[in-house]
Amino acid sequence: MQDKAPRELQTPPAIEPASPIETGTATAVSPATGLGQHDIDALVEARHWDVFAVLGAHANEAGTFVRAMLPGAQRVTAIDTTGKTLGELTLLHPAGLFAGPVTFDSAPGQAAGSTPYRLRIEWAGGTQETADAYAFGTLLPDQDLERLSWGDPAGVELCLGARVLTIDGVSGVRFAVWAPNARRVSVVGDFNGWDGRRQPMRLRQRFGVWEIFVPGIGAGTRYKFEIAAADGRVLPLKADPVARQTERPPATASIVAADDADVTWTDAEWMAGRAARQTPSAPIAIYEVHAESWMRLPEEQNRALNWEELGDRLIPYAKSLGFTHLEFLPLAEHPFGGSWGYQPLGQFAPSARFGSPEQFARFVDRAHNEGLAVLVDWVPAHFPNDAHGLIEFDGTPLYEHADPREGYHPDWNTWIYNLGRNEVSAFMLASALSWLKRFHVDGLRVDAVASMLYRDYSRKEGEWVPNSNGGRENYESITFLRRLNDEVHAHAPGAITVAEESTSWPGVTAPVAENGLGFDFKWNMGWMHDTLNFMQCDPLYRQYHHHEMTFGMVYAYSERFVLPLSHDEVVHGKGSLLGKMPGDRWQRFANLRAYLGFMWAHPGKKLLFMGGELGQLAEWNHDAMPHWHLLDDDLHAGIQRVVGDLNRLYTKEPALHASDSDPDGFFWLVENDSANSVFAFARREGDSTVVAITNLTPVPREHYRIGLPHEGYWREVLNTDAALYGGTNLGNGGGVRASAEPAHGQPWSATFTLPPLATLIIASP
């Protein structure tokens, strides 16, 4: 059942709220109903300023009355918990307003549970007995709401969204939403016919939060909020910004999520030890995945896999190739699949495309038990303008900036969060912590950090607003990012944050205490662009671009880096990784194998987008899947084999990962042989040394002497030209012996046979 369109409500001139004393005066109240006409009109027109002052059980000089707004009801009776009749309610207005005198054994009050009555409602289709939402008092403590207003993400967790509760023996759902400029907010759903007159909410005016407890419903209930703006306009129905579960797109309703306690976690050992797996000295090899297109089922109309199926196939696949981490493109609910998740609206809800939140939690638990960490892409920079989402949420620019020079993102036709507002900052921080704490996710890759840091990002002169000092730095975003990293490290021990930041902003991975942004790692976009540019050159011309392969070491220790061959490099006409490589068919595969060998030996953590390990010919298509059939071809299968062997070597050899952030762990052996496009460098950790030698011309090089730091026999532990990978099997017979002949500043050296378009990795004695 799709949401019904919101009704066209009357929008009379605003009425100044009457005080509770005024609504109870003898001149304003009918003795037969306990309501004044202005209250009746406001209730049936869904514009009442304080429904809790008039609905439910109330006592005044005219008597004790129960009032209920139940459009479509035929008869309403107030009963006690034993079923005894307390009073019949009269239909006051054909819109469904009922009221009538009742007799309680004790005087009713406003506190939850102090008026133990129920409503027996006769509908055309049957009879319903339920507690009355308006019999319950305030739900949210002031101290929790104050935390929200101060910008504490715990205030979001404590106060907002939909939570299944039992109050004084009555089970139901507490709804709460931040909409400080709304004139009215109602929760609507299947439980009330999507009728905004049925459950208008109570405003906690000091905090701008609306709340209500709806008895008799539970997990799985669909809902939205019907919001009347300050000028009386009824907005399109809004999804809950803090919904923890959603309908599957293209449907857009929020769903009351089950209690997190329903998930039985078995990863306690992993969680206790994960910090050691994600340090700057740990091996981190990331397989980046778009969950919807990693694998599809052609026999089921190209259906994407659900979380259980991904657990059956993706987890063992990534593990078999030696990856240490899975990283998903954004999983937060997003209306447009073509955004790949980068235009999210459900920042707390895993997309329903793949199953329930509980199923995602079980996937993470399963990955942990198989030794795989799980990272998710998280998007705090912007949100789309879908009507059911955050845009003008309460009729005003609430989550976004009012000025489009600050609030509109021209590149993506999206809106920018006003992170300088406490409640918005708290909302986003709570989202980040939710993924880490609720789902045991091991880290966040934070998208589009560069766009957050600069007020003039992708804007022309006059299209942006300077900061308070007249500069281009975005102070509010800087403060937010620093706090994000502090909150993550304080409340999710062992979890990491990774910045997608493409500029030269200093200190992205420096501690906040040292005036840095506090990220654990940063994507090395410069290294990626330089090296791919070199690899796309015909080998004849590579000598003129030689230092594009070496320049990354000039700044390699300025940050803690991840080397990313990500989804962004294989879309929008850029072609696949294999498609970037020059030469005939064999040379293209050899180039890619050599490049991957160079990358895995180079300082920095590793990231490869799905399909890259297949040597896929076509660029990524989010509506299809990687071309798995290519593995029937030896050259494509060879790419997959070399990726697996590189990962296993990388994790086995401390010299290849433990010194990633230590300048003493790297030195060049052959840096400047541009004429031959040969590169050689050493990685070391303690007594262990590994040397990588790359020949990026299609010419084999015999008797090529390279200096070595140690004597003895050096084992050839990987050769990307091995026949197993589709190469010519040219190499050094398993290793070389160093002689006491100095070269390249080293006391020993050996002569090598360098295969064409290949990387050799040798290990010290």
N, C-alpha and C positions, 0 to 999 in steps of 0.2 A: 504494500500500500504506500503510495507516494504521499508526501505532505500535501494537505489541502492549502490552497492559496489563502493568504490572510484576507479577512473580510474587510470591506470598506467601512470603516467606523466613522461616526460623526466626529467632527473636530470643532466644537463650539468654542467661543472665547474662553480663555483660561479662567478658571474659578479659583479664587484665593482659598486655600485650605481652611476649612472650619476646624475649630478646636474640638476635642471630644466633649467639652462642656457644652459648646454651642449645639452639637448634634443631639445632645440629650435634653435640651430645654423643652418646656411644655409646649411652646409655640411651634417648635420644629418637628415634634414627634407625634405620630398618630398612636393613640393608646392601643389600637388593635394590632399594630405591627411593630412598634418600637423603632420605626424609621421615619425620617423626614423625606419629603418629596425630592429635595435636591440630592440626597443620598441615593434614593431609588434611581433617579435619572442617571447619576454618575456611574452606578453599578451596571446598569443594563447597557450603557453606552461605553463600558470599559474605559472610563476615564477617572475613576475614583482615586483620590490622592492618598487614602489610607484604608485599604480594605479590611485590615485586621481590627480597625476601630468599629466596624459595622457588621462584618460577617462573623459567624461563630456564635458563641453563647455570651450574652451581655445582660447586665442588670442595670436598670435605672428606675426612676420614680414611677414609670408606667408598668413596670413588672420585669420579669426575666424572659428573654426571648432567645431563640436560635434562628439564625438567618443563614441562608445558603443560596448561592447562585448556581443553578443546575439547568442550563438550557436543554430542553428536550425531555426533562423528567415529567412524569404524569402525577406522581404523588410522592410526598416526602414526610417521613415520620421520624421524630427524635425518640430513640430508645436507649435504655441503659445497657450495661454489659451483659445482663441476663436476658435481654429481649423485651423487658417491660416497657410499655409505652410511656414516654414522658410528655409528649405533646404532638399534636398534628400541626404541620406547617402549611400555611395557606399560600396559594399562588398569588403574588402581589402584582406581577407583571408578566405578560405572555412571553417575554424573552426568557423566563425561567427563574425569576427571583421569588424565593419562598421565605416566609417568616411566620413565626407563631410563638405563643406563650408556652413555656414548659415549666414543669415543677421538678426541682431537684431536691434530694434529701438534704443537701447543704448548698449554700450559696456558691455559684460558680465564680471562678477567677480567671485570670489570663495566663497563669503559669501552666506549662505542659502537664497534662495528667490531672489537673485539679477539677476538670469537668468531665468525668468519665461517661460520656454519652457517645452514641453512634447514630448514623443516619441510615434509615431504611428507605431506599430510593426505588421506586417502581418506574422502570423504563418500558418502552414498547416491546422490547425483546426479553424482559424478565426483571427480577428483583435483585438488587445489590444491597449488601450491608457493609458499611465502611466507617472507620473513624473519620472525623472531620478535620481537614487540614487547618482550619481556623480555630481549632481547640488547643493548639500548641503555641507556646510562647516563643520568645526569641531563642534562636538556635546557636548563634555564634558568639562566643565571649568577646567582650571589648578588647581584651589583651591580645587575642589572636588577630582581630581585625586591625589593631594598631600595628602589628608586625607587618601586615600587608601595606599599610599606608606609609610605613617607614622604608619600604623596599626590601623587606626580608623575604626571601623565597619560601621560607617555612610558612609564612602567612598565606601564600597561595595554596600550599599543600593542605594546610589546616582548614582553610575557609571556603575555597572556590570549587566549583564543579558539582558533580552528582555522586553522592555516597549513600550506599545502603546502610541504614541504621535501624536500631530498635529503640524507641523512646517510650518509657513507661509501659513496656509490654506490647507496644504497637510497632509492627515492622513497616518500613516504607523507605522512601528516598528523600534525602535532604538535597535540595537544589540551591545553589548560590552563585551569583554572577555579579561582576563589577560593571556597573553602568551608571556612573554618578550624575550624568546629565539627562537621564531618561525621565519622562513624566510617569510612565508606567512600564513595568516588566511583568509578563506572565510566562509561566512555563506551560508549554503545550506539547501534546503527544498523543499516542494512540489511546492513552488512559482517559483523555478528556475530549476526544474528538477534534483535537487541534484547534480548540476554541479558546481564545485568549480571555474570555470572560470567566472561565471556570476557576483558574488558579492564578489570579494576580498575586504578586509577591510582596513581602514586607520590605520597605526601604530602611536600611540602617544608615540614616541620613548623614551622620558624621563621617562615614567611611565610603559612601557611595555604593554599598553592596546591598543587593536584593536577595532575600532568602525565603524559603518555604519548605515545609515538610509535607510530602504527599504520601498518605498512608496507603497500604495495600498494593504497592508496586515494588518491583525489585530489579535485579540484574536482567539485562536484555531488553529493557524498556527503551523505546525510541522517544526522543524529545528534541525540542528546540526552544528558543525564547522568542516570544512576540514582544517587541519593544515599541512603545510610543515615545517619539522624541519630545523635547520640551515644547515644541510648537504644535503638538498633537498629531503629527504625521505618524502613521503606523508603518514601520520599516519592514522590508522583507524579513521573513523568519530567519533568525540567526542561530547557527550552530554554536554549541558551547565552546568557548575558546580553550577551556580546560578539560574538555571531554577526554576520558581515558580510553574510549572505544567509539568507533564510528560505523556508519553504514558503508557498504562497499560502493564506491563511485560507479555510475554517476549519481546515485542517491547521496544525500548530503546530511541526513539527520545524525545527531549524536545518539549514543547508546549508553545506558547505565552499565558500567563495567562491573564484573564480579569482583569480590574482595581479593586482594593480592594474596591473601593467605591460602587461596585455593591452589596455588602453585607449590608443589613440593620440590624444593631445590636439593640437588645432590652434589653441588660443586663447592662445598665448604673448603675443601683442601685447595682447590684452584684459587678461590677468592683470597685465601690466607697467604698464598704464595705468589700471586700474580705480579706484585710490585717488582720482584726480581726478574720477571720475564719481559719487562717493559722499560728497563733502565737504558741510559745512553750506551751502555756497554753490552747490552743484550742483542742477540740476533733477532731482527724484526724483518720478516719477509711477508709482504701484504699482497693478498689476492683481492683486487677490487672487483666488486660484483654489482650489477644491476639485477636485483632479485627477480624482476618481472620478465627479463629476457635471457637469463642465464641458460635456461632450458625450457622448452615448450613441448607440448604434447600434440603433434599434428593430428593424431587419431581422435583428439577431443577438441577440434576446432582451434588448434593452436593455443590451448589453454596454458597459462603459466603454472608453475608448480606452487603448491602451498607449503607451509612451514614444515609439515611432516615429511613431505616428499623432498624438499630441499635438504632436510636432515639426512634422509636416506642416501642422497646422491651428492650434494655439494660438499658436505663435511668430509666424507671419505675421499672425494676427488682432491680437494685442496690438501688434505693430509698426505695423500699418496704422492703429491708433487713437492712435498717438503715445506709448504708455506706454514708460517707460524701464526698468521693473522688473516681473518676475513674482514674486509671492509665493504660495507654496503652503501651504495648511493642512498640518498635520504629515504628513510622508511616512514617518517611522519606522514600522516594522511594528507593527500594532495588531490585536488579535483581533476587536474589535467595530467594525464599520464605522459604526454609528450614533453612535460617539463622534467622528466626523470626523477621527480621528487623535489626539485629545487624551487618549487613554488608551493610550500606547505601551508596548510591552514589548521591542521590538527597536530599542534606541536607536542601533545602529550600522548597521542594515539598511534600505534603502529598501523600502517595501512591495512584496511580490511581486505585488500586484494589477495592477501596471502593467508588469511585466517584470523583467529581471535588473538587478543593480547596474551592469553594464557599459552597459546600455541607458539607464539614468538618466544616467550620465556622458556618454554621447553626446548626450543631450538638452541637458544644460547646455552642452556644447561647441558645439552647434549654436546655442543661444540667444546665446552670446557672439559667435559669428561673424555673427549678425544684429543685434548691438548691444543686446541685452537682458541685463540683470543678473537673477540668480535668487536669491531669498531663500527660506528655509524656516522654517516655524514649528517651534520646538523647545521641549520640555516638560520642564523640570527640577523641577517642583513636586510631582509625584505620579505614581503608577503604579497600575494596576488589580490586583485580587486573583485573577486567573486562576491556577489551580493549577500550570500549567506555567511560570509566570513567576517573579518575584523574591520573592514573599511567602514568608517563612520558608524562604529558599532552601536553607539547610543544616540545616533543622530548628529554627532560631532566627531571631529578627528580625535579619537581617543587613544588608539594604539599608534597612530601615525602622526607625523608633524602636520600642522595646519598649512604651513607655507610649502607649496610644491617645490620650491628651491631647496628645501630640506627633506621633504617628505615623499617626493616622487622620484623613482629611479628610471631614467630615460632608456637605459639599455634593455631592461627587462619588462617595462610597462608594469611595474610593481610599486609598492609603497614601503617606505622605510620606517622602521620602528622608532618611536620617540623614546630612546633609551635614557634620556635625561629625566623622564618621569618615573618616580619611584615604583609605582604599581606596574608599569610596563617592564622596567628592568627586573623587578621581582618575578614577573610572569615568565620572562625568558630564562632567568637563572633557574627557576623551578622546573622548567622544561628540561634543561640540560641535566639537572640532578635526577629527574624522574627516569630518564633513560639509563643512567648509571646505577641508581639505587633500586628502582623497581624491576629492571630487567637484567641487572648484573652485567650490562654492557661494559667493555673494558676501556673504552675511550671514545672521544668525539673528534672527528675531523671537522674543523670549523670553516665553513664555506665563506668565500668572498671577503676575507678580512681586509684586504686592501681597500675595498669599496667603503668599508666602515671607518677607516682611519683618516680619510681625506674628505673634507667637505666639498672639494671641487672635483671629486672623482667622476670622470667621464662627463664633465660639464664645461661649457664655454664661459668666457668672461661675462659676468652679469647674471649667470644662471645659478649662482650659489651664494650662500650667506656666510661671511667670514665668522670666525670664532670671536670671543670677547676681546681678544688681543689683536684682531684684524688678520689673523693667519688662517691657513687652510686645514690645520689639524682639527680633528673632531674630538674635542675633549670628553664629551659625554660617552662616545664609543670607547675611547681609550680607558676611561674609568670602568666602564662595563666589562671590557675584556680582561682587565686586571682582576676585577672582582670575580669574574667567571672562573678564572684559573685558581684563584685562592679558594673559592667555594668548592670546586671539584676536588682539589687536593686535600681539603679539610674534611669533606663529607663522603668521598668515594676513594678510600685509600687504595693506591695501586693503579687507579685509572689514569689515563693520559689524555692530553689535548694536543691536536696537531693543527697548525694554522696553514690554510691556503692563502699565502701572502706573497704577492708577486713583485713587490717594490723593494727598495733598499732601506726600509724602515729599520732603525737600529734596535737591537735588543728584543726581538720577537720572542726568543727563547731564554732571555735573561730573566732572573727572578724578579718578581714584583718589588721585593725589598731593595733591589738594585736599580730601580726605575725601568725595568723591563716590562714586557707584557705578560710574562709568566707561562708561555706555552712550553710543552715538553719538546716538541719538534716542529719544524717548518718544512713545507714542501720546497724543494730546490728547483724553482721554475727556471732560473737562469741556466743551471746545468742542463736541464732537459732541453731547452730551446737551442742552446749552443751545440750540444752533441748531436741532436737530431738534424740540425742544419748541416753539420759536417757530414753526417752519414748520408744525407741526400745528394751530396756532391758526387759527380763522377770521380772515381779514384784518380784519374789523370789530374784533376784540379784540387784534390784534397790538400796538396802541399801548400796551397795558398790560404787554407783555412785551418792549418795545423793546430793553432793555439785555441781554437774553439773546443778542442778536446782536453786541453790542459788548464784553461783559464779557471775552471771550477775550483782548482786547488789553491788559487790565490785567496779565496774567501771561505774555503771549506770549513774553517773552524770559527768563523764569526757567529755561526748559529749551529744548533743541532739539526741536521738535515735528514729528510726523506727524499730519495731520488725517485720522482714519479713519472712512470709511463702510464698516464691515466686515461680515462674515458675522453677527456677533452682533446687528446691528441689523435683520436681516431673517428672524429665526427665532422660534420659541416664542410665536407669537401676536402678534408685534410688527408683522407686515405688511411689505410691500415698501416701498422708498423712495417709489415713486409712490403706494402705498396710504396713506402717511402724509399726503399732500398734500390740503388741503381744496378744496371747490368742485366745479363741474361738470367734465366730462371735459376740456375744453380748459384750464380753469384749473388742473387738477391737473398737466397736462404743463407748463404755463407756470411754475407754482410750482417744479417740479423743475428745469427749465432755469435759472431765475433763481438757485436755491439753488446749483446746481453752478457757475454763473458766479461767485457770491459766494465760494464755497469756493476755486476755483482762483486767484482774485485775492488771497485772504487769505494772510498769512504762514503758512508751514508746508508741509512736504512733503505730497503727496496720496496717498490710498489709496481705491480703490473696489472693492467686491466684485463678482464676476461677476454679471451679470443687471441690475445697477444701470444699466449703459449701455444697456439695452434699454427702460428704463421698464417693467420686468416688473410685472404686476398682482399675482401671487400671491407669497407669501413663499417663500424658498428651501426646497426639498425635496431632501435628499441622495440620495434614491432615484430622483429624476428628473433633469432637466437644465433649464437656462434655457429659456424659451419663445422659441426662435429664430424661430418662425413669425411672431412679432409684428412682425418687421422688414418684413413686407409692408404694414404700416400706416404711413402717413406720420408720424403723431405719435410712434410708437415709434422709427421710423428717425431722426426728428429728434433724439431724445435721444442716440442713438448718434453722430450727426453732430456735435452740440455737444460731446460728450465728446472726440471726436477733434480738433476745432478748438481746444478749450481746451488740450489737451495740447500741440499744436503751437505755440500762442501762448505757453504757459507756458515751454516749452524755448527758444523763439526770443528772448523778451524777458528780458534779464538782470534787469530791475527786478522781475520777478515771482518770481525765485528766489534771486538772488545775495545779497540782503540779508535772508534769512529769519531770521538770528540777529543782525541789527544793528538796534537801535532807531532809528537815524538813517534807516533805509530805509523808514519808514512814518510817515504822519501823516493824521489825520482831516481831512476837509473838511466833511462833514455827519455829525455823530455823534448829534445829539439831536432830530431831526425825527420824534418819535414819532407826531405826529398824522397824518403822511402815510406813515409806515413807509418813509422814504427814508434810504439810507446812501450816503456817498461817502467814499472814501479814496484816497490816493496811495501808490504804491510807487516808489521811486527807487533807481537804481544809477548812480553817476557822473553823466553828463550826460543819462541816459535816465530819463524819468518816465512811469509808466502810472497812469491814474486809473480806478477802478471805481465805477460808480454803480448802485445797486440800488433799484428801486421794488417793494415787496412788498405793494402793494394792486392790485386789478383796475381801477384808475382811471388812465387816461393823464394825464400832467401836462405841460401846455404851459408854455413860457417859465419853466422852473425854472432859476433862476440858481445857479451853483456857482462858487466861487473856484478859480482855477488858478494854479500857481506860475510859469508861463511864458507869454509872449505867443506869437502866431503861430497857425498852423492845427493843430488837434488832430484826428488821424485816428481815426475810429470803427473799431477793428480787430476788434471782436466785439460782436454784439448778439443776445442769446438770444431776442429776439422776431422774428428774421429769418424770412422765409417758408420758407427752406431748412430750418429747424428745426421748422416747424409753427406759427410765430407770425403776428402780424398785419402784419408788415413795417413797423411804425411805428418811426421813428428820426430821424436827423439828416442824412440825405442824404450819408452818408459822412464827416461830420466837422463841427466847429464852429471858429470863429475867436475867439480870446480878445480881449477889449477891455480897455482900461486902466481898468477899474472894479473897485475892491477889493471883495472878498467873502470871508467865511470866513477872514479873516486872511491872504489872498493878494492880491498887487498887481493881478492880472488876474482876469477871470471871463468866463463865457459862459452864454448861456441855452440850455437843452436841452429837447427833447421826450422825456419819459421814458415809454417804452412800459409798458403794464400788466404787472405780474408779470414783470419782466425785469431783466437786468443788462446794462449797457453797459460796455465797456472801451475807453478812448481812449488813444492814445499821443501823447507830446509831439512837437513839430516836430523 
